[in-house]
Amino acid sequence: MNEKQTPHYIPWMIVGLMDFVTVIGFDDIIYNFQNQGLVAVTSWVLMTFLYVIPYNLIVAHMGSTFSEHGGGITSWIRETNGDTFGYYAAWFYWITGLPYVVDVANSVVISLGWLTNGNGNIQDNLGNAWFGILTAAIFIIFIWLQHFFKNRSLELLSTIGGGAMFIMTILFVIMTVVGLTQGNGIKTQPFDLSAFIPKKIDWGFLSTFGLFIFAMNGSELAAPYTKDMKNPSRDFPKALKMIAIMTMFLTLFGTFSLGVYFNAHHLPNDLKMNGSYYAFQAIGKQFGMGNVLMYVFAVVQGIYMLAQLAVILDASTRIFLGDVAKRFMPSQLTKMSSDGLPINGYWMTTIICTVIMALAALLPQVNDIFNWLLNLNGIVSPMSTLFLFWAYMMVRLHSDRYPTPDYTYIKSHNLGFIVGTWMFVITLAFAVLGFFPTDAEMGSATFTKMLSLNIIVPIGMVLLGFSLPWVAKRQQQNNGRAFSRGSWLVMTALLIVSLLGLSSYGMATNLFSHWAMGVKVPVIIVVDAILLYICMRATHNGRTGQTAE
């Protein structure tokens, strides 16, 4: 007789670290430092008390209220607004995270570039084409890793990556203070109160706050793991409070330290992409360590970004597929592998991310691609967070319908509803302002392309979200087959033409300047064939198997 296997619980501190890697990092400080300079310190202070703390405690309240549900925001919206609204929340929350998945994979390639070349000149070392191909390869590798290691890879990478990143940031701040006590100069001058106050508050300045929200949100991604915790209603709020404290330290002291090593009034154009490495390179040279700290940070950054990729691929896909009414979803997307993983969801993630990469390749430089993806995140990420605040507003408005949580954020239901409304309104306002590109000169060709992509991509996300219930309905009406053979052939032809055109215009144009035409064309065909195979695998009904609950 077999003994009953002891269940594996994830400690709340590990859940906190798993969540921390999705919430904030050293790069998030760099991004907003380039947008606002030392004024970002003031913005971080205001956002910490007016946004970060309420945000995390709202997530803690919702996680404690629905601690038995494994779908995160999806479950919360379904419980408060019904299945239909729950599906759209799940879809938009999932797909709006994909530009960040692309950005994270890009950051892994950049960290590898610093490790191998010792500099951030990714444009000359790789160019747009190989930059996109290596990013796509990282997706494929991680889908396999998720399948092979299951959730063990999440715990291991998050513990190492999250802990190491926090230690590196503390080290940076400590070494900055030590340097100042030794009489080392400050690059930003004047370094006084005026440097922390915005010179003017206009549309350009306000449009940067969407990136602050993007940098701070994501703590709800830990919600699907509440069912893997021993005492979720008690321990989940602990994890959220831990994240809030770590976020406050990282943002405030980190930004202040950057003002010591960079002139906030004259920042490098590629600071968002390479600023973290420049920072550790500068502090290492100041203390006579050469590039040692830069290489250490490149390793930590690589592990940290891989941890982000692992958590986002798994947690966001769980949120999307883990608690969505099956009538809204094509049957193949609800299928689980023998390991209980939504493998087709991973493949669909890869397809959409590849399309986003192809669109990004329309921009002239790798730095422009990196900056646009960040700004896009500053639009779509806050938009998806609106579902969280809406669900919280409904819980406080109809408190009699829901169980009393072990942890309650704000005892008064009326005051709680007002706070939830404030969070909803301010998030929506900054998301709309984020459509304004911040990293290109107004009127330039790059500005026009960025603005166009900022509009086209979100519209595509909405249309795709509405199409899935239509596909599911066709499957239900046609014995599981959404499209006839003729329809599938037409869509396949359109897919090949579109991918070939995008690849030729964007990702592969850089290859043309180095390789002969006889080499370029086979590369495009091979890449498109791989993408087509992935698409067919994701859309084929496949064998019967375990479905999502």
Backbone torsions as a table, in degrees:
resi	resn	phi	psi	omega
1	MET	NA	126.6	-177.2
2	ASN	-79.1	137.6	176.5
3	GLU	-74.8	147.4	179.2
4	LYS	-66.5	129.2	-177.1
5	GLN	-70.5	135.1	178.9
6	THR	-70.3	126.7	-178.4
7	PRO	-65.3	147.7	179.2
8	HIS	-95.5	115.4	178.3
9	TYR	-103.3	145.6	177.4
10	ILE	-95.8	121.7	179.8
11	PRO	-61.8	152.3	-175.7
12	TRP	-64.5	-31.6	178.2
13	MET	-67.0	-36.2	177.5
14	ILE	-68.7	-41.1	175.6
15	VAL	-60.0	-40.2	177.4
16	GLY	-61.4	-42.9	178.2
17	LEU	-68.8	-39.1	176.0
18	MET	-59.0	-38.9	-179.6
19	ASP	-77.5	-36.5	-178.1
20	PHE	-58.3	-38.3	-178.2
21	VAL	-67.5	-18.3	177.6
22	THR	-94.0	-11.2	-173.0
23	VAL	-96.2	-54.4	-170.9
24	ILE	-146.4	149.7	176.3
25	GLY	-152.7	174.0	-179.1
26	PHE	-60.2	-34.8	179.8
27	ASP	-63.1	-36.1	-179.7
28	ASP	-61.0	-33.2	177.2
29	ILE	-69.1	-42.1	179.4
30	ILE	-59.7	-46.5	-176.3
31	TYR	-56.0	-49.4	-176.5
32	ASN	-77.5	-24.1	174.6
33	PHE	-66.0	-39.2	177.8
34	GLN	-67.4	-35.8	-179.7
35	ASN	-71.0	-38.0	-171.3
36	GLN	-125.1	-7.2	-175.5
37	GLY	66.2	-146.1	-179.4
38	LEU	-69.7	-14.6	174.2
39	VAL	-59.8	-24.4	179.2
40	ALA	-59.2	-28.8	177.3
41	VAL	-60.3	-47.1	177.9
42	THR	-61.8	-42.6	-180.0
43	SER	-63.7	-40.6	178.9
44	TRP	-63.2	-40.9	179.7
45	VAL	-61.6	-49.2	179.9
46	LEU	-62.0	-45.7	-177.7
47	MET	-68.1	-31.3	179.3
48	THR	-61.8	-47.7	-175.7
49	PHE	-84.2	-31.4	-177.5
50	LEU	-92.8	-11.9	-175.7
51	TYR	-136.2	-55.6	-171.9
52	VAL	-61.8	-50.6	-177.7
53	ILE	-64.0	-50.1	176.0
54	PRO	-59.1	-39.9	-179.0
55	TYR	-58.2	-52.7	-177.4
56	ASN	-65.6	-36.8	-179.3
57	LEU	-74.4	-28.5	173.0
58	ILE	-66.2	-43.5	177.0
59	VAL	-61.5	-41.0	178.8
60	ALA	-62.3	-41.9	178.7
61	HIS	-62.0	-46.2	-177.9
62	MET	-68.3	-40.4	178.4
63	GLY	-64.6	-35.4	178.2
64	SER	-73.3	-36.1	179.4
65	THR	-66.7	-42.1	-177.6
66	PHE	-116.1	49.4	-173.9
67	SER	-66.9	-20.2	-178.3
68	GLU	-88.9	-3.5	-177.9
69	HIS	-99.2	138.4	-174.3
70	GLY	-102.7	8.8	-175.9
71	GLY	-101.1	2.9	179.7
72	GLY	61.7	-131.6	-177.9
73	ILE	-56.1	-37.1	179.1
74	THR	-56.7	-48.6	179.4
75	SER	-63.7	-42.7	-176.7
76	TRP	-63.0	-42.8	179.3
77	ILE	-69.0	-39.8	178.6
78	ARG	-63.0	-39.9	-179.3
79	GLU	-70.2	-27.2	-176.1
80	THR	-101.3	-25.3	-173.3
81	ASN	-134.1	1.7	176.1
82	GLY	97.2	171.1	-173.4
83	ASP	-64.1	-43.4	-175.7
84	THR	-62.8	-50.0	178.3
85	PHE	-63.8	-34.0	178.0
86	GLY	-63.2	-39.5	177.9
87	TYR	-62.8	-48.7	-177.5
88	TYR	-65.1	-35.1	175.0
89	ALA	-62.3	-44.8	-179.3
90	ALA	-62.7	-44.9	-177.9
91	TRP	-63.8	-52.5	-175.4
92	PHE	-68.1	-34.5	177.1
93	TYR	-65.6	-39.9	-178.3
94	TRP	-70.0	-51.1	-172.5
95	ILE	-73.3	-30.1	178.8
96	THR	-71.9	-13.0	174.2
97	GLY	-84.2	-11.7	-174.9
98	LEU	-70.2	-37.2	173.9
99	PRO	-57.5	-33.9	177.3
100	TYR	-71.8	-33.5	174.9
101	VAL	-59.7	-43.4	177.1
102	VAL	-62.2	-44.1	-179.8
103	ASP	-62.2	-40.5	178.5
104	VAL	-64.3	-45.6	178.7
105	ALA	-62.9	-38.7	175.0
106	ASN	-59.2	-41.2	-178.9
107	SER	-65.4	-32.7	175.5
108	VAL	-63.9	-43.2	178.4
109	VAL	-62.5	-40.9	-180.0
110	ILE	-64.4	-41.5	178.8
111	SER	-64.4	-37.7	176.7
112	LEU	-65.4	-35.9	177.6
113	GLY	-63.6	-41.6	177.5
114	TRP	-67.0	-37.2	179.7
115	LEU	-66.9	-39.4	-175.8
116	THR	-86.2	-34.0	-174.5
117	ASN	-109.1	-16.8	179.8
118	GLY	75.1	11.9	177.7
119	ASN	-151.1	172.7	-177.0
120	GLY	-106.0	21.8	-178.7
121	ASN	-80.8	66.6	-174.9
122	ILE	-66.8	-28.4	-178.0
123	GLN	-63.7	-46.4	-179.3
124	ASP	-78.0	-34.1	-177.0
125	ASN	-75.2	-33.8	-177.4
126	LEU	-124.2	-50.0	-172.2
127	GLY	83.4	171.3	-175.8
128	ASN	-60.9	-39.3	-172.7
129	ALA	-65.4	-57.0	-178.7
130	TRP	-67.5	-29.4	175.9
131	PHE	-59.6	-45.8	178.5
132	GLY	-69.2	-39.3	-178.3
133	ILE	-66.5	-43.1	179.0
134	LEU	-65.9	-37.0	176.9
135	THR	-62.2	-44.0	178.2
136	ALA	-62.2	-38.7	179.7
137	ALA	-62.3	-36.2	179.2
138	ILE	-63.6	-39.1	176.0
139	PHE	-58.1	-49.1	-176.8
140	ILE	-60.8	-44.2	-179.5
141	ILE	-60.7	-41.8	-176.0
142	PHE	-75.2	-28.6	173.2
143	ILE	-62.8	-40.7	178.0
144	TRP	-66.7	-41.9	179.5
145	LEU	-62.3	-41.1	178.3
146	GLN	-61.8	-38.8	-179.8
147	HIS	-68.8	-36.5	-173.6
148	PHE	-81.5	-44.2	-173.7
149	PHE	-97.2	-12.8	-175.3
150	LYS	56.4	-140.5	-174.5
151	ASN	-79.5	-9.0	178.5
152	ARG	-61.4	-36.3	179.4
153	SER	-64.6	-34.1	179.1
154	LEU	-64.5	-48.4	-177.9
155	GLU	-64.3	-44.7	-176.8
156	LEU	-66.1	-52.7	-178.1
157	LEU	-63.8	-40.2	-178.2
158	SER	-67.7	-39.9	179.1
159	THR	-64.2	-47.7	-179.2
160	ILE	-68.9	-51.1	-175.5
161	GLY	-66.4	-48.9	-178.9
162	GLY	-64.5	-44.5	179.3
163	GLY	-64.7	-44.3	-178.5
164	ALA	-65.8	-39.7	179.8
165	MET	-65.0	-41.3	179.1
166	PHE	-65.3	-39.7	178.4
167	ILE	-64.7	-42.6	179.6
168	MET	-62.7	-38.8	179.2
169	THR	-67.0	-43.1	176.0
170	ILE	-59.8	-42.9	178.9
171	LEU	-60.4	-42.8	179.9
172	PHE	-61.5	-44.9	-179.3
173	VAL	-65.7	-44.5	-179.5
174	ILE	-62.3	-45.5	-179.5
175	MET	-66.3	-30.6	175.7
176	THR	-64.6	-45.8	179.5
177	VAL	-63.6	-43.8	178.9
178	VAL	-60.8	-42.7	179.3
179	GLY	-61.6	-40.3	179.5
180	LEU	-66.7	-38.8	178.8
181	THR	-67.6	-22.7	177.9
182	GLN	-88.6	3.5	175.6
183	GLY	91.3	11.2	178.2
184	ASN	-68.4	146.3	-174.6
185	GLY	-75.7	165.9	177.6
186	ILE	-110.4	126.2	-175.2
187	LYS	-68.6	-37.3	-178.9
188	THR	-80.5	120.5	178.3
189	GLN	-135.0	133.8	-1.4
190	PRO	-75.8	141.5	178.7
191	PHE	-100.9	71.0	-178.4
192	ASP	-133.5	-169.6	-175.1
193	LEU	-59.4	-33.7	-177.3
194	SER	-63.6	-27.1	-179.5
195	ALA	-70.0	-18.4	-177.6
196	PHE	-100.1	1.8	-178.1
197	ILE	-111.9	130.1	-179.0
198	PRO	-63.8	137.9	-179.8
199	LYS	-70.9	-37.7	176.1
200	LYS	-152.6	148.6	178.8
201	ILE	-110.5	101.1	-179.3
202	ASP	-125.3	-172.5	-178.2
203	TRP	-63.3	-36.9	179.0
204	GLY	-63.0	-42.0	179.1
205	PHE	-66.9	-46.1	-178.2
206	LEU	-66.6	-28.2	-179.0
207	SER	-67.8	-15.9	-179.4
208	THR	-80.7	-12.7	-175.1
209	PHE	-74.4	-20.1	174.4
210	GLY	-60.5	-33.4	178.7
211	LEU	-72.4	-28.5	173.6
212	PHE	-64.5	-45.5	179.1
213	ILE	-63.4	-42.2	177.3
214	PHE	-59.2	-39.9	-179.1
215	ALA	-67.4	-29.1	-172.8
216	MET	-98.0	-22.9	-174.7
217	ASN	-85.5	175.3	179.9
218	GLY	116.2	-7.9	-176.9
219	SER	-65.3	-22.6	178.8
220	GLU	-70.2	-11.3	178.0
221	LEU	-65.0	-17.8	178.2
222	ALA	-80.3	-12.6	-175.3
223	ALA	-57.5	-39.0	179.6
224	PRO	-62.0	-16.5	-177.7
225	TYR	-93.1	2.2	177.8
226	THR	-61.3	-33.6	-179.7
227	LYS	-71.7	-11.9	176.9
228	ASP	-97.8	4.1	178.9
229	MET	-98.3	151.1	-176.7
230	LYS	-70.2	-45.8	178.6
231	ASN	-128.9	75.6	-171.4
232	PRO	-60.9	-41.4	-176.5
233	SER	-65.3	-25.5	179.3
234	ARG	-95.3	-40.8	-172.9
235	ASP	-85.2	-29.8	-179.2
236	PHE	-60.2	-45.6	175.6
237	PRO	-58.7	-33.1	177.0
238	LYS	-61.3	-43.1	179.7
239	ALA	-62.3	-39.5	-179.4
240	LEU	-68.8	-38.3	177.5
241	LYS	-66.6	-38.2	177.0
242	MET	-60.7	-41.7	179.7
243	ILE	-64.2	-41.9	-179.1
244	ALA	-60.7	-42.3	-180.0
245	ILE	-66.4	-45.5	179.3
246	MET	-62.8	-38.6	179.9
247	THR	-64.7	-43.5	179.4
248	MET	-59.6	-45.9	-178.8
249	PHE	-63.9	-48.0	-174.8
250	LEU	-60.6	-45.8	-173.7
251	THR	-74.2	-47.2	-174.0
252	LEU	-70.8	-53.4	-177.5
253	PHE	-74.3	-32.5	178.9
254	GLY	-64.9	-44.9	180.0
255	THR	-65.3	-41.7	177.7
256	PHE	-58.1	-43.2	-178.5
257	SER	-66.8	-34.5	178.9
258	LEU	-62.8	-34.5	178.5
259	GLY	-64.5	-18.6	177.8
260	VAL	-78.0	-35.9	-173.1
261	TYR	-102.4	-10.3	176.6
262	PHE	-128.7	142.0	173.2
263	ASN	-77.3	107.0	-174.2
264	ALA	-61.8	-16.2	-178.4
265	HIS	-92.1	-13.6	-179.4
266	HIS	-143.6	84.0	-174.9
267	LEU	-98.6	148.8	177.4
268	PRO	-60.4	146.5	-178.5
269	ASN	-64.9	-28.9	-177.6
270	ASP	-100.2	25.3	-175.3
271	LEU	-61.9	-37.9	-178.9
272	LYS	-63.2	-36.2	-177.0
273	MET	-83.1	-39.3	-172.1
274	ASN	-120.6	1.8	-172.6
275	GLY	-59.6	-37.6	-179.4
276	SER	-61.9	-40.6	-179.3
277	TYR	-71.4	-40.1	175.3
278	TYR	-58.3	-40.4	-177.2
279	ALA	-62.9	-49.7	-178.8
280	PHE	-73.4	-25.6	173.4
281	GLN	-66.5	-43.0	-178.5
282	ALA	-67.5	-43.7	-177.1
283	ILE	-72.0	-31.1	176.9
284	GLY	-66.6	-43.3	179.3
285	LYS	-67.0	-34.4	179.5
286	GLN	-62.7	-35.2	-178.7
287	PHE	-98.8	17.0	175.0
288	GLY	69.9	26.5	-178.2
289	MET	-105.0	4.2	-179.6
290	GLY	61.6	-133.0	-178.6
291	ASN	-98.9	14.5	-175.8
292	VAL	-59.3	-49.0	-178.6
293	LEU	-64.0	-34.7	178.8
294	MET	-63.7	-43.3	179.6
295	TYR	-68.0	-38.6	176.8
296	VAL	-61.7	-44.8	179.2
297	PHE	-64.0	-37.7	179.2
298	ALA	-60.1	-39.5	177.2
299	VAL	-66.3	-47.9	179.9
300	VAL	-60.7	-43.5	-179.7
301	GLN	-62.3	-41.4	178.6
302	GLY	-61.1	-46.7	179.2
303	ILE	-65.5	-41.7	-179.4
304	TYR	-61.1	-44.7	-179.6
305	MET	-69.7	-36.1	175.8
306	LEU	-63.9	-37.8	176.8
307	ALA	-64.3	-41.8	176.8
308	GLN	-59.6	-45.8	-178.6
309	LEU	-61.3	-42.2	-179.8
310	ALA	-63.9	-47.2	-177.9
311	VAL	-67.0	-44.0	-176.9
312	ILE	-67.0	-44.3	178.9
313	LEU	-59.4	-41.1	-176.6
314	ASP	-80.6	-53.7	-173.2
315	ALA	-66.6	-44.3	-178.2
316	SER	-67.3	-35.8	177.8
317	THR	-69.4	-35.8	175.4
318	ARG	-63.6	-42.6	179.1
319	ILE	-61.0	-40.9	-177.6
320	PHE	-70.3	-45.4	-171.8
321	LEU	-104.5	-13.2	-171.3
322	GLY	-77.2	-20.4	-174.5
323	ASP	-151.8	41.4	-179.8
324	VAL	-106.8	133.8	178.2
325	ALA	-55.6	128.5	-170.8
326	LYS	-64.7	-22.1	-177.8
327	ARG	-69.6	-15.6	179.4
328	PHE	-90.0	-12.2	-169.7
329	MET	-113.5	136.2	168.7
330	PRO	-54.7	139.9	-170.1
331	SER	-58.7	-34.7	-176.4
332	GLN	-67.0	-24.6	-179.4
333	LEU	-77.7	-19.2	178.3
334	THR	-91.9	-1.8	179.5
335	LYS	-74.3	141.0	176.7
336	MET	-111.4	150.8	175.0
337	SER	-74.7	174.6	178.8
338	SER	-62.7	-19.4	178.4
339	ASP	-90.9	2.7	179.8
340	GLY	80.8	19.4	-179.4
341	LEU	-105.5	140.8	178.8
342	PRO	-77.8	72.3	-170.0
343	ILE	-62.0	-37.0	177.9
344	ASN	-66.2	-30.6	174.6
345	GLY	-64.7	-37.3	176.2
346	TYR	-62.8	-42.6	-179.3
347	TRP	-66.3	-39.5	178.5
348	MET	-65.3	-35.6	174.4
349	THR	-57.2	-44.7	-179.0
350	THR	-62.5	-42.1	-179.2
351	ILE	-61.1	-51.0	-176.5
352	ILE	-65.3	-40.3	178.2
353	CYS	-62.3	-36.6	179.1
354	THR	-65.8	-40.0	177.2
355	VAL	-63.3	-42.6	178.1
356	ILE	-61.8	-41.1	178.0
357	MET	-63.1	-40.6	-180.0
358	ALA	-64.1	-41.5	177.4
359	LEU	-65.1	-40.6	179.2
360	ALA	-62.2	-30.5	-178.2
361	ALA	-68.7	-8.5	174.3
362	LEU	-69.0	-19.5	178.3
363	LEU	-77.9	152.7	-168.9
364	PRO	-70.8	-36.0	-172.7
365	GLN	-126.8	155.8	176.4
366	VAL	-58.3	-38.6	179.2
367	ASN	-62.0	-38.9	177.0
368	ASP	-65.4	-39.5	178.2
369	ILE	-60.8	-47.3	-179.1
370	PHE	-60.8	-46.7	-178.1
371	ASN	-66.3	-40.4	-179.7
372	TRP	-64.4	-42.3	179.1
373	LEU	-60.3	-39.7	177.2
374	LEU	-62.1	-47.8	-178.8
375	ASN	-64.8	-36.1	176.1
376	LEU	-61.3	-39.9	176.3
377	ASN	-61.8	-33.4	178.1
378	GLY	-69.5	-10.4	175.8
379	ILE	-98.7	-58.4	-169.8
380	VAL	-77.3	-31.3	-179.9
381	SER	-65.4	-48.6	175.1
382	PRO	-61.0	-35.6	179.4
383	MET	-59.2	-42.9	-179.3
384	SER	-68.8	-29.2	-179.7
385	THR	-68.3	-19.1	178.6
386	LEU	-57.8	-32.8	179.7
387	PHE	-63.5	-36.5	178.4
388	LEU	-60.6	-50.1	-176.4
389	PHE	-69.2	-33.2	177.3
390	TRP	-64.3	-44.5	179.1
391	ALA	-61.6	-40.9	178.9
392	TYR	-64.5	-41.0	178.2
393	MET	-60.4	-40.7	-179.6
394	MET	-68.2	-37.6	178.1
395	VAL	-63.6	-41.8	-179.6
396	ARG	-74.8	-31.9	-179.5
397	LEU	-72.8	-34.5	-179.1
398	HIS	-121.8	55.9	-174.0
399	SER	-62.3	-24.8	-178.2
400	ASP	-70.6	-14.4	-176.9
401	ARG	-89.3	-11.2	-171.3
402	TYR	-124.0	153.0	-179.0
403	PRO	-65.3	148.4	177.5
404	THR	-74.0	120.7	-176.5
405	PRO	-75.4	156.0	174.6
406	ASP	-65.4	-32.2	176.3
407	TYR	-114.0	126.8	179.4
408	THR	-120.9	123.8	175.5
409	TYR	-92.0	110.1	-177.9
410	ILE	72.1	111.3	-176.8
411	LYS	-65.6	-39.2	-178.1
412	SER	-74.6	123.6	179.5
413	HIS	-67.2	-36.8	179.7
414	ASN	-65.5	-45.7	178.5
415	LEU	-65.9	-38.9	177.3
416	GLY	-60.9	-40.1	177.5
417	PHE	-64.7	-39.9	179.2
418	ILE	-63.9	-43.8	178.7
419	VAL	-63.2	-43.1	177.5
420	GLY	-61.0	-39.1	178.2
421	THR	-65.0	-42.5	176.7
422	TRP	-58.0	-46.2	-179.2
423	MET	-64.1	-37.9	179.2
424	PHE	-65.0	-48.1	-175.5
425	VAL	-66.4	-46.0	-177.0
426	ILE	-68.3	-34.3	177.7
427	THR	-66.9	-44.4	178.7
428	LEU	-61.7	-43.2	-178.4
429	ALA	-62.0	-46.8	-178.4
430	PHE	-70.6	-30.5	177.2
431	ALA	-66.2	-42.9	179.2
432	VAL	-65.4	-41.5	178.6
433	LEU	-64.5	-24.7	-177.9
434	GLY	-67.0	-14.4	178.0
435	PHE	-63.4	-21.9	-179.7
436	PHE	-76.3	114.0	-178.7
437	PRO	-63.0	135.6	-177.1
438	THR	-106.3	-8.2	-173.5
439	ASP	-115.3	20.4	176.7
440	ALA	-143.5	149.5	-178.5
441	GLU	-71.5	131.6	-178.7
442	MET	-58.1	132.1	-179.9
443	GLY	94.4	-13.4	179.6
444	SER	-77.4	164.1	179.0
445	ALA	-62.9	-38.1	179.6
446	THR	-65.8	-40.1	177.3
447	PHE	-60.1	-44.8	-179.1
448	THR	-63.4	-42.4	179.2
449	LYS	-65.1	-43.1	179.6
450	MET	-63.1	-43.7	179.4
451	LEU	-63.4	-41.4	179.0
452	SER	-62.7	-45.3	179.9
453	LEU	-66.9	-33.4	177.4
454	ASN	-62.9	-26.6	178.8
455	ILE	-90.9	-44.0	-174.7
456	ILE	-66.0	-46.2	-175.0
457	VAL	-63.7	-49.0	177.2
458	PRO	-60.2	-38.2	177.7
459	ILE	-62.0	-42.3	177.5
460	GLY	-61.1	-38.7	177.7
461	MET	-61.9	-42.5	-179.7
462	VAL	-65.3	-47.2	-178.0
463	LEU	-62.6	-41.9	179.4
464	LEU	-64.4	-37.7	178.7
465	GLY	-63.3	-38.7	178.5
466	PHE	-74.5	-21.9	-176.7
467	SER	-77.3	-29.2	-176.5
468	LEU	-62.3	-45.0	175.2
469	PRO	-60.0	-32.6	177.2
470	TRP	-65.3	-43.8	177.1
471	VAL	-63.1	-43.0	179.4
472	ALA	-61.6	-39.9	179.2
473	LYS	-64.5	-40.4	178.2
474	ARG	-64.5	-37.1	177.2
475	GLN	-63.5	-42.7	-179.0
476	GLN	-66.0	-29.8	-178.2
477	GLN	-87.7	-14.6	-174.1
478	ASN	-127.8	39.6	175.6
479	ASN	54.3	40.9	173.9
480	GLY	91.3	-4.2	179.8
481	ARG	-108.5	115.0	-176.8
482	ALA	-75.1	-31.9	-174.4
483	PHE	-135.0	149.3	175.2
484	SER	-75.4	170.2	179.6
485	ARG	-60.8	-40.4	-180.0
486	GLY	-64.0	-42.8	179.1
487	SER	-63.0	-40.3	179.7
488	TRP	-64.5	-39.2	179.7
489	LEU	-64.8	-41.2	179.0
490	VAL	-63.9	-45.9	179.5
491	MET	-64.7	-37.0	177.5
492	THR	-63.0	-44.0	179.1
493	ALA	-61.6	-44.4	178.7
494	LEU	-63.1	-39.1	179.1
495	LEU	-62.5	-45.4	-178.8
496	ILE	-62.9	-46.1	-179.9
497	VAL	-61.5	-44.0	-179.1
498	SER	-63.8	-46.9	-179.3
499	LEU	-65.1	-39.7	178.9
500	LEU	-64.3	-41.5	179.2
501	GLY	-65.7	-45.5	179.6
502	LEU	-64.3	-42.9	-180.0
503	SER	-64.1	-42.4	-178.4
504	SER	-65.3	-43.2	-176.1
505	TYR	-76.2	-36.0	-173.2
506	GLY	-106.2	-81.0	-169.5
507	MET	-63.4	-33.5	-172.0
508	ALA	-96.3	-5.7	-177.8
509	THR	-63.6	-32.7	178.9
510	ASN	-69.1	-31.7	178.3
511	LEU	-63.8	-32.8	-175.4
512	PHE	-62.6	-32.1	-178.0
513	SER	-74.9	-12.2	-177.2
514	HIS	-116.4	-29.3	-174.9
515	TRP	-114.8	160.0	174.7
516	ALA	-73.4	159.5	-179.4
517	MET	-58.5	-32.9	-178.8
518	GLY	-65.6	-20.6	177.4
519	VAL	-93.5	-35.4	-176.1
520	LYS	-64.0	-48.9	-175.8
521	VAL	-61.4	-47.5	177.2
522	PRO	-58.4	-36.0	178.8
523	VAL	-62.1	-44.9	179.4
524	ILE	-61.8	-44.0	-177.9
525	ILE	-63.5	-43.0	-179.6
526	VAL	-63.9	-45.2	179.4
527	VAL	-61.0	-45.2	-179.9
528	ASP	-65.9	-36.4	178.8
529	ALA	-64.0	-40.4	178.4
530	ILE	-63.6	-44.6	179.5
531	LEU	-63.6	-39.2	179.2
532	LEU	-64.7	-41.9	178.7
533	TYR	-61.2	-42.8	178.9
534	ILE	-61.5	-43.3	-179.4
535	CYS	-63.8	-42.5	179.2
536	MET	-64.4	-39.7	178.5
537	ARG	-63.6	-38.0	-177.1
538	ALA	-75.3	-27.9	-174.5
539	THR	-103.1	-8.5	177.7
540	HIS	-76.3	141.2	-177.0
541	ASN	-62.3	-35.8	174.3
542	GLY	69.9	-173.5	-178.5
543	ARG	-77.7	158.9	177.8
544	THR	-71.9	151.7	-178.7
545	GLY	-167.7	-168.1	-179.7
546	GLN	-67.8	136.1	179.3
547	THR	-109.9	159.1	178.8
548	ALA	-68.6	142.8	179.1
549	GLU	-76.9	NA	NA
